[in-house]
Amino acid sequence: MDTYQVMDTLRAILTDLGIPEETLHENTLLRKDLQLDSTETVEIALGLKRELGIGVKLETRQDMTLAQVCHLVVAAMPASTESG
């Protein structure tokens, strides 16, 4: 799975929360731009866990862009066992 697939999943989770898809870009900030509260942030983390099987902590003090969330998820994925 790559960053683009994670971004698609993240966008789907956010639109399920009622956030307009046209507001979702790589540089969109969860708190500042989308006005998400801690409960919604936890919902996103739970959605990522449910959809991708990857647990990430998003309840940090620092605001994160969608791209940063995707990179966190990709970094948390188990190392690929595929050979070159």
mmCIF file of the N, C-alpha and C atoms, coordinates in Angstrom:
data_MODEL
# 
_entry.id   MODEL 
# 
loop_
_atom_site.group_PDB 
_atom_site.id 
_atom_site.type_symbol 
_atom_site.label_atom_id 
_atom_site.label_alt_id 
_atom_site.label_comp_id 
_atom_site.label_asym_id 
_atom_site.label_entity_id 
_atom_site.label_seq_id 
_atom_site.pdbx_PDB_ins_code 
_atom_site.Cartn_x 
_atom_site.Cartn_y 
_atom_site.Cartn_z 
_atom_site.occupancy 
_atom_site.B_iso_or_equiv 
_atom_site.pdbx_formal_charge 
_atom_site.auth_seq_id 
_atom_site.auth_comp_id 
_atom_site.auth_asym_id 
_atom_site.auth_atom_id 
_atom_site.pdbx_PDB_model_num 
ATOM 1   N N  . MET A 1 1  ? 0.851   -1.191 0.000  1.00 0.00 ? 1  MET A N  1 
ATOM 2   C CA . MET A 1 1  ? 0.000   0.000  0.000  1.00 0.00 ? 1  MET A CA 1 
ATOM 3   C C  . MET A 1 1  ? 0.890   1.245  0.000  1.00 0.00 ? 1  MET A C  1 
ATOM 4   N N  . ASP A 1 2  ? 0.489   2.239  -0.780 1.00 0.00 ? 2  ASP A N  1 
ATOM 5   C CA . ASP A 1 2  ? 1.300   3.452  -0.851 1.00 0.00 ? 2  ASP A CA 1 
ATOM 6   C C  . ASP A 1 2  ? 0.541   4.657  -0.291 1.00 0.00 ? 2  ASP A C  1 
ATOM 7   N N  . THR A 1 3  ? 1.205   5.789  -0.311 1.00 0.00 ? 3  THR A N  1 
ATOM 8   C CA . THR A 1 3  ? 0.638   7.016  0.253  1.00 0.00 ? 3  THR A CA 1 
ATOM 9   C C  . THR A 1 3  ? -0.667  7.417  -0.443 1.00 0.00 ? 3  THR A C  1 
ATOM 10  N N  . TYR A 1 4  ? -0.757  7.171  -1.748 1.00 0.00 ? 4  TYR A N  1 
ATOM 11  C CA . TYR A 1 4  ? -1.972  7.549  -2.482 1.00 0.00 ? 4  TYR A CA 1 
ATOM 12  C C  . TYR A 1 4  ? -3.173  6.739  -2.019 1.00 0.00 ? 4  TYR A C  1 
ATOM 13  N N  . GLN A 1 5  ? -2.971  5.447  -1.785 1.00 0.00 ? 5  GLN A N  1 
ATOM 14  C CA . GLN A 1 5  ? -4.059  4.605  -1.302 1.00 0.00 ? 5  GLN A CA 1 
ATOM 15  C C  . GLN A 1 5  ? -4.480  5.020  0.110  1.00 0.00 ? 5  GLN A C  1 
ATOM 16  N N  . VAL A 1 6  ? -3.490  5.365  0.942  1.00 0.00 ? 6  VAL A N  1 
ATOM 17  C CA . VAL A 1 6  ? -3.792  5.825  2.298  1.00 0.00 ? 6  VAL A CA 1 
ATOM 18  C C  . VAL A 1 6  ? -4.569  7.138  2.234  1.00 0.00 ? 6  VAL A C  1 
ATOM 19  N N  . MET A 1 7  ? -4.163  8.048  1.338  1.00 0.00 ? 7  MET A N  1 
ATOM 20  C CA . MET A 1 7  ? -4.852  9.331  1.190  1.00 0.00 ? 7  MET A CA 1 
ATOM 21  C C  . MET A 1 7  ? -6.302  9.112  0.759  1.00 0.00 ? 7  MET A C  1 
ATOM 22  N N  . ASP A 1 8  ? -6.528  8.196  -0.162 1.00 0.00 ? 8  ASP A N  1 
ATOM 23  C CA . ASP A 1 8  ? -7.900  7.892  -0.591 1.00 0.00 ? 8  ASP A CA 1 
ATOM 24  C C  . ASP A 1 8  ? -8.740  7.396  0.579  1.00 0.00 ? 8  ASP A C  1 
ATOM 25  N N  . THR A 1 9  ? -8.160  6.523  1.386  1.00 0.00 ? 9  THR A N  1 
ATOM 26  C CA . THR A 1 9  ? -8.863  6.002  2.556  1.00 0.00 ? 9  THR A CA 1 
ATOM 27  C C  . THR A 1 9  ? -9.138  7.120  3.552  1.00 0.00 ? 9  THR A C  1 
ATOM 28  N N  . LEU A 1 10 ? -8.146  7.963  3.795  1.00 0.00 ? 10 LEU A N  1 
ATOM 29  C CA . LEU A 1 10 ? -8.300  9.085  4.719  1.00 0.00 ? 10 LEU A CA 1 
ATOM 30  C C  . LEU A 1 10 ? -9.398  10.037 4.237  1.00 0.00 ? 10 LEU A C  1 
ATOM 31  N N  . ARG A 1 11 ? -9.410  10.342 2.944  1.00 0.00 ? 11 ARG A N  1 
ATOM 32  C CA . ARG A 1 11 ? -10.460 11.205 2.390  1.00 0.00 ? 11 ARG A CA 1 
ATOM 33  C C  . ARG A 1 11 ? -11.838 10.589 2.585  1.00 0.00 ? 11 ARG A C  1 
ATOM 34  N N  . ALA A 1 12 ? -11.949 9.275  2.370  1.00 0.00 ? 12 ALA A N  1 
ATOM 35  C CA . ALA A 1 12 ? -13.232 8.592  2.542  1.00 0.00 ? 12 ALA A CA 1 
ATOM 36  C C  . ALA A 1 12 ? -13.705 8.689  3.996  1.00 0.00 ? 12 ALA A C  1 
ATOM 37  N N  . ILE A 1 13 ? -12.793 8.506  4.926  1.00 0.00 ? 13 ILE A N  1 
ATOM 38  C CA . ILE A 1 13 ? -13.133 8.612  6.353  1.00 0.00 ? 13 ILE A CA 1 
ATOM 39  C C  . ILE A 1 13 ? -13.610 10.026 6.678  1.00 0.00 ? 13 ILE A C  1 
ATOM 40  N N  . LEU A 1 14 ? -12.895 11.027 6.174  1.00 0.00 ? 14 LEU A N  1 
ATOM 41  C CA . LEU A 1 14 ? -13.255 12.422 6.452  1.00 0.00 ? 14 LEU A CA 1 
ATOM 42  C C  . LEU A 1 14 ? -14.601 12.796 5.818  1.00 0.00 ? 14 LEU A C  1 
ATOM 43  N N  . THR A 1 15 ? -14.860 12.324 4.603  1.00 0.00 ? 15 THR A N  1 
ATOM 44  C CA . THR A 1 15 ? -16.152 12.645 3.985  1.00 0.00 ? 15 THR A CA 1 
ATOM 45  C C  . THR A 1 15 ? -17.282 11.940 4.727  1.00 0.00 ? 15 THR A C  1 
ATOM 46  N N  . ASP A 1 16 ? -17.011 10.754 5.275  1.00 0.00 ? 16 ASP A N  1 
ATOM 47  C CA . ASP A 1 16 ? -18.016 10.072 6.103  1.00 0.00 ? 16 ASP A CA 1 
ATOM 48  C C  . ASP A 1 16 ? -18.337 10.883 7.356  1.00 0.00 ? 16 ASP A C  1 
ATOM 49  N N  . LEU A 1 17 ? -17.383 11.682 7.817  1.00 0.00 ? 17 LEU A N  1 
ATOM 50  C CA . LEU A 1 17 ? -17.603 12.550 8.979  1.00 0.00 ? 17 LEU A CA 1 
ATOM 51  C C  . LEU A 1 17 ? -18.338 13.840 8.589  1.00 0.00 ? 17 LEU A C  1 
ATOM 52  N N  . GLY A 1 18 ? -18.636 13.977 7.288  1.00 0.00 ? 18 GLY A N  1 
ATOM 53  C CA . GLY A 1 18 ? -19.391 15.137 6.837  1.00 0.00 ? 18 GLY A CA 1 
ATOM 54  C C  . GLY A 1 18 ? -18.540 16.284 6.325  1.00 0.00 ? 18 GLY A C  1 
ATOM 55  N N  . ILE A 1 19 ? -17.276 16.031 6.085  1.00 0.00 ? 19 ILE A N  1 
ATOM 56  C CA . ILE A 1 19 ? -16.386 17.086 5.589  1.00 0.00 ? 19 ILE A CA 1 
ATOM 57  C C  . ILE A 1 19 ? -16.419 17.078 4.060  1.00 0.00 ? 19 ILE A C  1 
ATOM 58  N N  . PRO A 1 20 ? -16.675 18.232 3.443  1.00 0.00 ? 20 PRO A N  1 
ATOM 59  C CA . PRO A 1 20 ? -16.755 18.294 1.973  1.00 0.00 ? 20 PRO A CA 1 
ATOM 60  C C  . PRO A 1 20 ? -15.434 17.871 1.332  1.00 0.00 ? 20 PRO A C  1 
ATOM 61  N N  . GLU A 1 21 ? -15.524 16.994 0.338  1.00 0.00 ? 21 GLU A N  1 
ATOM 62  C CA . GLU A 1 21 ? -14.330 16.446 -0.303 1.00 0.00 ? 21 GLU A CA 1 
ATOM 63  C C  . GLU A 1 21 ? -13.462 17.528 -0.942 1.00 0.00 ? 21 GLU A C  1 
ATOM 64  N N  . GLU A 1 22 ? -14.085 18.599 -1.423 1.00 0.00 ? 22 GLU A N  1 
ATOM 65  C CA . GLU A 1 22 ? -13.307 19.646 -2.092 1.00 0.00 ? 22 GLU A CA 1 
ATOM 66  C C  . GLU A 1 22 ? -12.393 20.413 -1.126 1.00 0.00 ? 22 GLU A C  1 
ATOM 67  N N  . THR A 1 23 ? -12.586 20.229 0.180  1.00 0.00 ? 23 THR A N  1 
ATOM 68  C CA . THR A 1 23 ? -11.718 20.895 1.156  1.00 0.00 ? 23 THR A CA 1 
ATOM 69  C C  . THR A 1 23 ? -10.516 20.032 1.532  1.00 0.00 ? 23 THR A C  1 
ATOM 70  N N  . LEU A 1 24 ? -10.447 18.815 1.007  1.00 0.00 ? 24 LEU A N  1 
ATOM 71  C CA . LEU A 1 24 ? -9.413  17.866 1.420  1.00 0.00 ? 24 LEU A CA 1 
ATOM 72  C C  . LEU A 1 24 ? -8.252  17.831 0.436  1.00 0.00 ? 24 LEU A C  1 
ATOM 73  N N  . HIS A 1 25 ? -7.159  18.443 0.839  1.00 0.00 ? 25 HIS A N  1 
ATOM 74  C CA . HIS A 1 25 ? -5.939  18.479 0.036  1.00 0.00 ? 25 HIS A CA 1 
ATOM 75  C C  . HIS A 1 25 ? -4.775  18.009 0.902  1.00 0.00 ? 25 HIS A C  1 
ATOM 76  N N  . GLU A 1 26 ? -3.643  17.719 0.289  1.00 0.00 ? 26 GLU A N  1 
ATOM 77  C CA . GLU A 1 26 ? -2.482  17.243 1.045  1.00 0.00 ? 26 GLU A CA 1 
ATOM 78  C C  . GLU A 1 26 ? -2.072  18.201 2.153  1.00 0.00 ? 26 GLU A C  1 
ATOM 79  N N  . ASN A 1 27 ? -2.204  19.508 1.892  1.00 0.00 ? 27 ASN A N  1 
ATOM 80  C CA . ASN A 1 27 ? -1.758  20.519 2.864  1.00 0.00 ? 27 ASN A CA 1 
ATOM 81  C C  . ASN A 1 27 ? -2.853  20.986 3.814  1.00 0.00 ? 27 ASN A C  1 
ATOM 82  N N  . THR A 1 28 ? -4.025  20.361 3.758  1.00 0.00 ? 28 THR A N  1 
ATOM 83  C CA . THR A 1 28 ? -5.121  20.724 4.651  1.00 0.00 ? 28 THR A CA 1 
ATOM 84  C C  . THR A 1 28 ? -4.779  20.305 6.080  1.00 0.00 ? 28 THR A C  1 
ATOM 85  N N  . LEU A 1 29 ? -4.902  21.234 7.017  1.00 0.00 ? 29 LEU A N  1 
ATOM 86  C CA . LEU A 1 29 ? -4.630  20.957 8.428  1.00 0.00 ? 29 LEU A CA 1 
ATOM 87  C C  . LEU A 1 29 ? -5.898  20.447 9.116  1.00 0.00 ? 29 LEU A C  1 
ATOM 88  N N  . LEU A 1 30 ? -5.754  19.403 9.933  1.00 0.00 ? 30 LEU A N  1 
ATOM 89  C CA . LEU A 1 30 ? -6.913  18.796 10.592 1.00 0.00 ? 30 LEU A CA 1 
ATOM 90  C C  . LEU A 1 30 ? -7.660  19.779 11.488 1.00 0.00 ? 30 LEU A C  1 
ATOM 91  N N  . ARG A 1 31 ? -6.932  20.503 12.323 1.00 0.00 ? 31 ARG A N  1 
ATOM 92  C CA . ARG A 1 31 ? -7.601  21.399 13.270 1.00 0.00 ? 31 ARG A CA 1 
ATOM 93  C C  . ARG A 1 31 ? -7.870  22.783 12.681 1.00 0.00 ? 31 ARG A C  1 
ATOM 94  N N  . LYS A 1 32 ? -6.832  23.398 12.151 1.00 0.00 ? 32 LYS A N  1 
ATOM 95  C CA . LYS A 1 32 ? -6.963  24.779 11.679 1.00 0.00 ? 32 LYS A CA 1 
ATOM 96  C C  . LYS A 1 32 ? -7.916  24.889 10.497 1.00 0.00 ? 32 LYS A C  1 
ATOM 97  N N  . ASP A 1 33 ? -7.754  24.002 9.503  1.00 0.00 ? 33 ASP A N  1 
ATOM 98  C CA . ASP A 1 33 ? -8.561  24.105 8.285  1.00 0.00 ? 33 ASP A CA 1 
ATOM 99  C C  . ASP A 1 33 ? -9.902  23.393 8.388  1.00 0.00 ? 33 ASP A C  1 
ATOM 100 N N  . LEU A 1 34 ? -9.904  22.207 9.001  1.00 0.00 ? 34 LEU A N  1 
ATOM 101 C CA . LEU A 1 34 ? -11.143 21.415 9.050  1.00 0.00 ? 34 LEU A CA 1 
ATOM 102 C C  . LEU A 1 34 ? -11.908 21.585 10.353 1.00 0.00 ? 34 LEU A C  1 
ATOM 103 N N  . GLN A 1 35 ? -11.305 22.287 11.322 1.00 0.00 ? 35 GLN A N  1 
ATOM 104 C CA . GLN A 1 35 ? -11.955 22.552 12.605 1.00 0.00 ? 35 GLN A CA 1 
ATOM 105 C C  . GLN A 1 35 ? -12.342 21.263 13.336 1.00 0.00 ? 35 GLN A C  1 
ATOM 106 N N  . LEU A 1 36 ? -11.498 20.238 13.231 1.00 0.00 ? 36 LEU A N  1 
ATOM 107 C CA . LEU A 1 36 ? -11.782 18.973 13.902 1.00 0.00 ? 36 LEU A CA 1 
ATOM 108 C C  . LEU A 1 36 ? -11.448 19.076 15.382 1.00 0.00 ? 36 LEU A C  1 
ATOM 109 N N  . ASP A 1 37 ? -12.293 18.463 16.211 1.00 0.00 ? 37 ASP A N  1 
ATOM 110 C CA . ASP A 1 37 ? -12.002 18.417 17.642 1.00 0.00 ? 37 ASP A CA 1 
ATOM 111 C C  . ASP A 1 37 ? -11.355 17.065 17.969 1.00 0.00 ? 37 ASP A C  1 
ATOM 112 N N  . SER A 1 38 ? -11.025 16.865 19.226 1.00 0.00 ? 38 SER A N  1 
ATOM 113 C CA . SER A 1 38 ? -10.309 15.650 19.609 1.00 0.00 ? 38 SER A CA 1 
ATOM 114 C C  . SER A 1 38 ? -11.138 14.391 19.361 1.00 0.00 ? 38 SER A C  1 
ATOM 115 N N  . THR A 1 39 ? -12.450 14.483 19.542 1.00 0.00 ? 39 THR A N  1 
ATOM 116 C CA . THR A 1 39 ? -13.314 13.329 19.295 1.00 0.00 ? 39 THR A CA 1 
ATOM 117 C C  . THR A 1 39 ? -13.274 12.923 17.827 1.00 0.00 ? 39 THR A C  1 
ATOM 118 N N  . GLU A 1 40 ? -13.347 13.901 16.943 1.00 0.00 ? 40 GLU A N  1 
ATOM 119 C CA . GLU A 1 40 ? -13.291 13.614 15.510 1.00 0.00 ? 40 GLU A CA 1 
ATOM 120 C C  . GLU A 1 40 ? -11.922 13.068 15.104 1.00 0.00 ? 40 GLU A C  1 
ATOM 121 N N  . THR A 1 41 ? -10.879 13.577 15.745 1.00 0.00 ? 41 THR A N  1 
ATOM 122 C CA . THR A 1 41 ? -9.530  13.093 15.464 1.00 0.00 ? 41 THR A CA 1 
ATOM 123 C C  . THR A 1 41 ? -9.407  11.618 15.841 1.00 0.00 ? 41 THR A C  1 
ATOM 124 N N  . VAL A 1 42 ? -10.000 11.254 16.983 1.00 0.00 ? 42 VAL A N  1 
ATOM 125 C CA . VAL A 1 42 ? -10.007 9.851  17.399 1.00 0.00 ? 42 VAL A CA 1 
ATOM 126 C C  . VAL A 1 42 ? -10.806 9.022  16.400 1.00 0.00 ? 42 VAL A C  1 
ATOM 127 N N  . GLU A 1 43 ? -11.922 9.553  15.909 1.00 0.00 ? 43 GLU A N  1 
ATOM 128 C CA . GLU A 1 43 ? -12.728 8.851  14.898 1.00 0.00 ? 43 GLU A CA 1 
ATOM 129 C C  . GLU A 1 43 ? -11.892 8.547  13.652 1.00 0.00 ? 43 GLU A C  1 
ATOM 130 N N  . ILE A 1 44 ? -11.069 9.509  13.243 1.00 0.00 ? 44 ILE A N  1 
ATOM 131 C CA . ILE A 1 44 ? -10.206 9.310  12.070 1.00 0.00 ? 44 ILE A CA 1 
ATOM 132 C C  . ILE A 1 44 ? -9.211  8.187  12.348 1.00 0.00 ? 44 ILE A C  1 
ATOM 133 N N  . ALA A 1 45 ? -8.584  8.219  13.523 1.00 0.00 ? 45 ALA A N  1 
ATOM 134 C CA . ALA A 1 45 ? -7.612  7.181  13.884 1.00 0.00 ? 45 ALA A CA 1 
ATOM 135 C C  . ALA A 1 45 ? -8.282  5.806  13.916 1.00 0.00 ? 45 ALA A C  1 
ATOM 136 N N  . LEU A 1 46 ? -9.492  5.741  14.469 1.00 0.00 ? 46 LEU A N  1 
ATOM 137 C CA . LEU A 1 46 ? -10.221 4.473  14.513 1.00 0.00 ? 46 LEU A CA 1 
ATOM 138 C C  . LEU A 1 46 ? -10.590 4.001  13.111 1.00 0.00 ? 46 LEU A C  1 
ATOM 139 N N  . GLY A 1 47 ? -10.963 4.931  12.250 1.00 0.00 ? 47 GLY A N  1 
ATOM 140 C CA . GLY A 1 47 ? -11.291 4.591  10.868 1.00 0.00 ? 47 GLY A CA 1 
ATOM 141 C C  . GLY A 1 47 ? -10.092 4.032  10.128 1.00 0.00 ? 47 GLY A C  1 
ATOM 142 N N  . LEU A 1 48 ? -8.928  4.634  10.351 1.00 0.00 ? 48 LEU A N  1 
ATOM 143 C CA . LEU A 1 48 ? -7.698  4.141  9.719  1.00 0.00 ? 48 LEU A CA 1 
ATOM 144 C C  . LEU A 1 48 ? -7.368  2.738  10.223 1.00 0.00 ? 48 LEU A C  1 
ATOM 145 N N  . LYS A 1 49 ? -7.572  2.522  11.515 1.00 0.00 ? 49 LYS A N  1 
ATOM 146 C CA . LYS A 1 49 ? -7.315  1.208  12.102 1.00 0.00 ? 49 LYS A CA 1 
ATOM 147 C C  . LYS A 1 49 ? -8.274  0.174  11.505 1.00 0.00 ? 49 LYS A C  1 
ATOM 148 N N  . ARG A 1 50 ? -9.530  0.552  11.381 1.00 0.00 ? 50 ARG A N  1 
ATOM 149 C CA . ARG A 1 50 ? -10.553 -0.348 10.855 1.00 0.00 ? 50 ARG A CA 1 
ATOM 150 C C  . ARG A 1 50 ? -10.316 -0.665 9.372  1.00 0.00 ? 50 ARG A C  1 
ATOM 151 N N  . GLU A 1 51 ? -10.002 0.362  8.594  1.00 0.00 ? 51 GLU A N  1 
ATOM 152 C CA . GLU A 1 51 ? -9.861  0.189  7.146  1.00 0.00 ? 51 GLU A CA 1 
ATOM 153 C C  . GLU A 1 51 ? -8.521  -0.413 6.736  1.00 0.00 ? 51 GLU A C  1 
ATOM 154 N N  . LEU A 1 52 ? -7.454  -0.003 7.434  1.00 0.00 ? 52 LEU A N  1 
ATOM 155 C CA . LEU A 1 52 ? -6.109  -0.385 7.007  1.00 0.00 ? 52 LEU A CA 1 
ATOM 156 C C  . LEU A 1 52 ? -5.386  -1.307 7.986  1.00 0.00 ? 52 LEU A C  1 
ATOM 157 N N  . GLY A 1 53 ? -5.953  -1.451 9.183  1.00 0.00 ? 53 GLY A N  1 
ATOM 158 C CA . GLY A 1 53 ? -5.301  -2.286 10.179 1.00 0.00 ? 53 GLY A CA 1 
ATOM 159 C C  . GLY A 1 53 ? -4.074  -1.643 10.788 1.00 0.00 ? 53 GLY A C  1 
ATOM 160 N N  . ILE A 1 54 ? -3.954  -0.326 10.652 1.00 0.00 ? 54 ILE A N  1 
ATOM 161 C CA . ILE A 1 54 ? -2.791  0.402  11.169 1.00 0.00 ? 54 ILE A CA 1 
ATOM 162 C C  . ILE A 1 54 ? -3.249  1.379  12.252 1.00 0.00 ? 54 ILE A C  1 
ATOM 163 N N  . GLY A 1 55 ? -2.668  1.254  13.424 1.00 0.00 ? 55 GLY A N  1 
ATOM 164 C CA . GLY A 1 55 ? -2.999  2.167  14.510 1.00 0.00 ? 55 GLY A CA 1 
ATOM 165 C C  . GLY A 1 55 ? -2.019  3.325  14.559 1.00 0.00 ? 55 GLY A C  1 
ATOM 166 N N  . VAL A 1 56 ? -2.529  4.543  14.489 1.00 0.00 ? 56 VAL A N  1 
ATOM 167 C CA . VAL A 1 56 ? -1.674  5.726  14.615 1.00 0.00 ? 56 VAL A CA 1 
ATOM 168 C C  . VAL A 1 56 ? -2.283  6.674  15.644 1.00 0.00 ? 56 VAL A C  1 
ATOM 169 N N  . LYS A 1 57 ? -1.432  7.396  16.331 1.00 0.00 ? 57 LYS A N  1 
ATOM 170 C CA . LYS A 1 57 ? -1.904  8.386  17.305 1.00 0.00 ? 57 LYS A CA 1 
ATOM 171 C C  . LYS A 1 57 ? -1.958  9.748  16.632 1.00 0.00 ? 57 LYS A C  1 
ATOM 172 N N  . LEU A 1 58 ? -3.155  10.317 16.574 1.00 0.00 ? 58 LEU A N  1 
ATOM 173 C CA . LEU A 1 58 ? -3.328  11.639 15.965 1.00 0.00 ? 58 LEU A CA 1 
ATOM 174 C C  . LEU A 1 58 ? -3.658  12.690 17.014 1.00 0.00 ? 58 LEU A C  1 
ATOM 175 N N  . GLU A 1 59 ? -3.776  12.281 18.278 1.00 0.00 ? 59 GLU A N  1 
ATOM 176 C CA . GLU A 1 59 ? -4.178  13.224 19.325 1.00 0.00 ? 59 GLU A CA 1 
ATOM 177 C C  . GLU A 1 59 ? -2.998  13.996 19.874 1.00 0.00 ? 59 GLU A C  1 
ATOM 178 N N  . THR A 1 60 ? -2.153  14.495 18.988 1.00 0.00 ? 60 THR A N  1 
ATOM 179 C CA . THR A 1 60 ? -0.983  15.261 19.427 1.00 0.00 ? 60 THR A CA 1 
ATOM 180 C C  . THR A 1 60 ? -1.338  16.738 19.530 1.00 0.00 ? 60 THR A C  1 
ATOM 181 N N  . ARG A 1 61 ? -0.512  17.464 20.190 1.00 0.00 ? 61 ARG A N  1 
ATOM 182 C CA . ARG A 1 61 ? -0.736  18.907 20.323 1.00 0.00 ? 61 ARG A CA 1 
ATOM 183 C C  . ARG A 1 61 ? -0.493  19.627 19.002 1.00 0.00 ? 61 ARG A C  1 
ATOM 184 N N  . GLN A 1 62 ? 0.329   19.040 18.162 1.00 0.00 ? 62 GLN A N  1 
ATOM 185 C CA . GLN A 1 62 ? 0.675   19.676 16.893 1.00 0.00 ? 62 GLN A CA 1 
ATOM 186 C C  . GLN A 1 62 ? -0.375  19.371 15.834 1.00 0.00 ? 62 GLN A C  1 
ATOM 187 N N  . ASP A 1 63 ? -0.802  20.388 15.113 1.00 0.00 ? 63 ASP A N  1 
ATOM 188 C CA . ASP A 1 63 ? -1.738  20.204 14.019 1.00 0.00 ? 63 ASP A CA 1 
ATOM 189 C C  . ASP A 1 63 ? -1.022  19.478 12.886 1.00 0.00 ? 63 ASP A C  1 
ATOM 190 N N  . MET A 1 64 ? -1.735  18.622 12.175 1.00 0.00 ? 64 MET A N  1 
ATOM 191 C CA . MET A 1 64 ? -1.126  17.832 11.112 1.00 0.00 ? 64 MET A CA 1 
ATOM 192 C C  . MET A 1 64 ? -1.872  18.012 9.803  1.00 0.00 ? 64 MET A C  1 
ATOM 193 N N  . THR A 1 65 ? -1.120  17.978 8.706  1.00 0.00 ? 65 THR A N  1 
ATOM 194 C CA . THR A 1 65 ? -1.754  18.006 7.387  1.00 0.00 ? 65 THR A CA 1 
ATOM 195 C C  . THR A 1 65 ? -2.176  16.582 7.028  1.00 0.00 ? 65 THR A C  1 
ATOM 196 N N  . LEU A 1 66 ? -3.036  16.472 6.026  1.00 0.00 ? 66 LEU A N  1 
ATOM 197 C CA . LEU A 1 66 ? -3.450  15.150 5.565  1.00 0.00 ? 66 LEU A CA 1 
ATOM 198 C C  . LEU A 1 66 ? -2.244  14.349 5.089  1.00 0.00 ? 66 LEU A C  1 
ATOM 199 N N  . ALA A 1 67 ? -1.307  15.017 4.406  1.00 0.00 ? 67 ALA A N  1 
ATOM 200 C CA . ALA A 1 67 ? -0.103  14.327 3.937  1.00 0.00 ? 67 ALA A CA 1 
ATOM 201 C C  . ALA A 1 67 ? 0.703   13.771 5.110  1.00 0.00 ? 67 ALA A C  1 
ATOM 202 N N  . GLN A 1 68 ? 0.816   14.539 6.198  1.00 0.00 ? 68 GLN A N  1 
ATOM 203 C CA . GLN A 1 68 ? 1.560   14.072 7.371  1.00 0.00 ? 68 GLN A CA 1 
ATOM 204 C C  . GLN A 1 68 ? 0.887   12.849 7.989  1.00 0.00 ? 68 GLN A C  1 
ATOM 205 N N  . VAL A 1 69 ? -0.447  12.849 8.026  1.00 0.00 ? 69 VAL A N  1 
ATOM 206 C CA . VAL A 1 69 ? -1.179  11.701 8.547  1.00 0.00 ? 69 VAL A CA 1 
ATOM 207 C C  . VAL A 1 69 ? -0.888  10.472 7.683  1.00 0.00 ? 69 VAL A C  1 
ATOM 208 N N  . CYS A 1 70 ? -0.920  10.649 6.356  1.00 0.00 ? 70 CYS A N  1 
ATOM 209 C CA . CYS A 1 70 ? -0.642  9.543  5.440  1.00 0.00 ? 70 CYS A CA 1 
ATOM 210 C C  . CYS A 1 70 ? 0.765   8.987  5.644  1.00 0.00 ? 70 CYS A C  1 
ATOM 211 N N  . HIS A 1 71 ? 1.743   9.879  5.817  1.00 0.00 ? 71 HIS A N  1 
ATOM 212 C CA . HIS A 1 71 ? 3.114   9.429  6.030  1.00 0.00 ? 71 HIS A CA 1 
ATOM 213 C C  . HIS A 1 71 ? 3.246   8.664  7.349  1.00 0.00 ? 71 HIS A C  1 
ATOM 214 N N  . LEU A 1 72 ? 2.516   9.110  8.383  1.00 0.00 ? 72 LEU A N  1 
ATOM 215 C CA . LEU A 1 72 ? 2.505   8.391  9.654  1.00 0.00 ? 72 LEU A CA 1 
ATOM 216 C C  . LEU A 1 72 ? 1.987   6.974  9.472  1.00 0.00 ? 72 LEU A C  1 
ATOM 217 N N  . VAL A 1 73 ? 0.884   6.845  8.729  1.00 0.00 ? 73 VAL A N  1 
ATOM 218 C CA . VAL A 1 73 ? 0.280   5.534  8.498  1.00 0.00 ? 73 VAL A CA 1 
ATOM 219 C C  . VAL A 1 73 ? 1.241   4.635  7.729  1.00 0.00 ? 73 VAL A C  1 
ATOM 220 N N  . VAL A 1 74 ? 1.826   5.167  6.657  1.00 0.00 ? 74 VAL A N  1 
ATOM 221 C CA . VAL A 1 74 ? 2.756   4.377  5.844  1.00 0.00 ? 74 VAL A CA 1 
ATOM 222 C C  . VAL A 1 74 ? 3.960   3.947  6.697  1.00 0.00 ? 74 VAL A C  1 
ATOM 223 N N  . ALA A 1 75 ? 4.458   4.858  7.517  1.00 0.00 ? 75 ALA A N  1 
ATOM 224 C CA . ALA A 1 75 ? 5.614   4.536  8.368  1.00 0.00 ? 75 ALA A CA 1 
ATOM 225 C C  . ALA A 1 75 ? 5.270   3.463  9.411  1.00 0.00 ? 75 ALA A C  1 
ATOM 226 N N  . ALA A 1 76 ? 3.992   3.399  9.813  1.00 0.00 ? 76 ALA A N  1 
ATOM 227 C CA . ALA A 1 76 ? 3.562   2.430  10.823 1.00 0.00 ? 76 ALA A CA 1 
ATOM 228 C C  . ALA A 1 76 ? 3.277   1.055  10.240 1.00 0.00 ? 76 ALA A C  1 
ATOM 229 N N  . MET A 1 77 ? 3.241   0.969  8.924  1.00 0.00 ? 77 MET A N  1 
ATOM 230 C CA . MET A 1 77 ? 2.972   -0.318 8.277  1.00 0.00 ? 77 MET A CA 1 
ATOM 231 C C  . MET A 1 77 ? 4.147   -1.258 8.454  1.00 0.00 ? 77 MET A C  1 
ATOM 232 N N  . PRO A 1 78 ? 3.849   -2.553 8.590  1.00 0.00 ? 78 PRO A N  1 
ATOM 233 C CA . PRO A 1 78 ? 4.938   -3.516 8.688  1.00 0.00 ? 78 PRO A CA 1 
ATOM 234 C C  . PRO A 1 78 ? 5.802   -3.472 7.423  1.00 0.00 ? 78 PRO A C  1 
ATOM 235 N N  . ALA A 1 79 ? 7.066   -3.714 7.574  1.00 0.00 ? 79 ALA A N  1 
ATOM 236 C CA . ALA A 1 79 ? 7.975   -3.694 6.428  1.00 0.00 ? 79 ALA A CA 1 
ATOM 237 C C  . ALA A 1 79 ? 7.507   -4.722 5.398  1.00 0.00 ? 79 ALA A C  1 
ATOM 238 N N  . SER A 1 80 ? 7.567   -4.355 4.156  1.00 0.00 ? 80 SER A N  1 
ATOM 239 C CA . SER A 1 80 ? 7.147   -5.259 3.089  1.00 0.00 ? 80 SER A CA 1 
ATOM 240 C C  . SER A 1 80 ? 8.081   -6.457 3.016  1.00 0.00 ? 80 SER A C  1 
ATOM 241 N N  . THR A 1 81 ? 7.468   -7.611 2.815  1.00 0.00 ? 81 THR A N  1 
ATOM 242 C CA . THR A 1 81 ? 8.270   -8.839 2.732  1.00 0.00 ? 81 THR A CA 1 
ATOM 243 C C  . THR A 1 81 ? 8.512   -9.236 1.276  1.00 0.00 ? 81 THR A C  1 
ATOM 244 N N  . GLU A 1 82 ? 8.048   -8.396 0.353  1.00 0.00 ? 82 GLU A N  1 
ATOM 245 C CA . GLU A 1 82 ? 8.239   -8.703 -1.058 1.00 0.00 ? 82 GLU A CA 1 
ATOM 246 C C  . GLU A 1 82 ? 9.709   -8.537 -1.432 1.00 0.00 ? 82 GLU A C  1 
ATOM 247 N N  . SER A 1 83 ? 10.194  -9.427 -2.277 1.00 0.00 ? 83 SER A N  1 
ATOM 248 C CA . SER A 1 83 ? 11.571  -9.289 -2.732 1.00 0.00 ? 83 SER A CA 1 
ATOM 249 C C  . SER A 1 83 ? 11.599  -8.489 -4.018 1.00 0.00 ? 83 SER A C  1 
ATOM 250 N N  . GLY A 1 84 ? 12.644  -7.642 -4.149 1.00 0.00 ? 84 GLY A N  1 
ATOM 251 C CA . GLY A 1 84 ? 12.830  -6.710 -5.211 1.00 0.00 ? 84 GLY A CA 1 
ATOM 252 C C  . GLY A 1 84 ? 12.402  -7.155 -6.530 1.00 0.00 ? 84 GLY A C  1 
# 
